Amino acid sequence: MNIGPEANDRAMVVASSFVRFLAQACPAWDLGFFRFALSEAGPAASASCVTGTEVAVLDHPGAFEVLVERSKALFDAIGRTRGVVLFVLGASGNCEIRFDLEDLERWKLDAGTGVPRGL
């Protein structure tokens, strides 16, 4: 999905906020996943990090409030009121952002592995 400059800026704000969160919550992280879904029922967010061979599901209400607000601003910038965005961040600096504006079940974090389903 191609997004405009404003949405791109907002996506980078979410990504950089998530990197700061990862640095505190999972200091030795190699790979981080942040999933945000917006639907008629409201927003939902989840995150996990990979360190070596282990994956941890992360939860920190204060940090998630910031990530949720910034993700909602991203959806405002793309003019959508529903959809899913998945941020896949590498400690080496790579960042992949995936959108699905139809399937609200896409990329849910697997409770057993912490890795988004369908990756």
URWO-V463945 format. One record per backbone hydrogen bond with DSSP energy under -0.5 kcal/mol. CO is the residue of the C=O (numbers start at 1). NH is the residue of the N-H. E is the energy in kcal/mol with one decimal. If there is no record, write none. Layout:
BEGIN
co=(CO | CO)
nh=(NH | NH)
e=(E | E)
END
This chain:
BEGIN
co=(4 | 5 | 6 | 7 | 8 | 9 | 10 | 11 | 12 | 13 | 14 | 15 | 16 | 17 | 18 | 19 | 20 | 21 | 22 | 26 | 30 | 31 | 32 | 33 | 34 | 35 | 36 | 37 | 38 | 39 | 42 | 44 | 46 | 47 | 48 | 49 | 50 | 50 | 51 | 54 | 56 | 58 | 60 | 61 | 62 | 63 | 64 | 65 | 66 | 67 | 68 | 69 | 70 | 71 | 72 | 73 | 74 | 75 | 76 | 83 | 84 | 85 | 86 | 86 | 87 | 87 | 88 | 89 | 90 | 94 | 96 | 98 | 100 | 102 | 103 | 105 | 108 | 110 | 115 | 116 | 117)
nh=(8 | 9 | 10 | 11 | 12 | 13 | 14 | 15 | 16 | 17 | 18 | 19 | 20 | 21 | 22 | 23 | 24 | 25 | 26 | 29 | 91 | 50 | 89 | 48 | 87 | 46 | 85 | 44 | 83 | 42 | 39 | 37 | 35 | 58 | 33 | 56 | 30 | 31 | 54 | 51 | 49 | 47 | 64 | 65 | 66 | 67 | 68 | 69 | 70 | 71 | 72 | 73 | 74 | 75 | 76 | 77 | 78 | 80 | 79 | 38 | 100 | 36 | 88 | 98 | 34 | 89 | 96 | 32 | 93 | 90 | 88 | 86 | 84 | 104 | 106 | 108 | 117 | 114 | 110 | 119 | 107)
e=(-2.6 | -2.5 | -2.2 | -2.6 | -2.2 | -1.7 | -2.1 | -2.6 | -2.7 | -2.2 | -2.4 | -2.2 | -2.0 | -2.1 | -3.0 | -2.4 | -1.2 | -3.1 | -2.8 | -2.0 | -2.5 | -3.3 | -2.8 | -2.1 | -3.1 | -2.1 | -2.6 | -2.3 | -2.3 | -1.6 | -1.4 | -2.9 | -2.9 | -2.7 | -2.8 | -2.7 | -3.7 | -1.4 | -2.4 | -2.9 | -2.3 | -0.7 | -2.7 | -2.0 | -1.3 | -2.3 | -3.1 | -2.4 | -2.4 | -2.1 | -2.6 | -1.8 | -1.4 | -2.1 | -2.2 | -2.1 | -1.5 | -2.5 | -1.0 | -2.8 | -2.4 | -2.6 | -0.5 | -2.6 | -2.2 | -0.6 | -2.5 | -3.0 | -2.2 | -2.9 | -2.9 | -2.7 | -2.6 | -1.0 | -1.5 | -1.2 | -2.9 | -3.3 | -1.9 | -1.2 | -0.6)
END
